[in-house]
Amino acid sequence: MPKLLDKSWVVFESLENPEGNRCVDLFTRPDRTFGFEEFRKDPEDGGVWTSVRHFANQSFASRAEALAAARRVVPWLIASMAPDGQRS
């Protein structure tokens, strides 16, 4: 789990782009809210996942809401997934 995410949060899905150098983690918090964060992985960083835009502070009532928000702000995610939110 990337260091940006609180240790009490549970990542339940990690969606990667086809190249394997970007991902969006969807997670739940102890208060039963949901969130997401976008990361990148570059060779010059030793392959470590690094937060891109710091979305983790946003809170959503459901997985569907968190995923919809991620799809609105992470351009590559739209192309990587089917309309129903499943991986394409």
Secondary structure, 3 states (H helix, E strand, C coil): CCCCCCCCCEEEEEEECCCCCEEEEEEECCCCCEEEEEEEECHHHCCCEEECCCCCCCCECCHHHHHHHHHHHCHHHHHHECCCCCEC
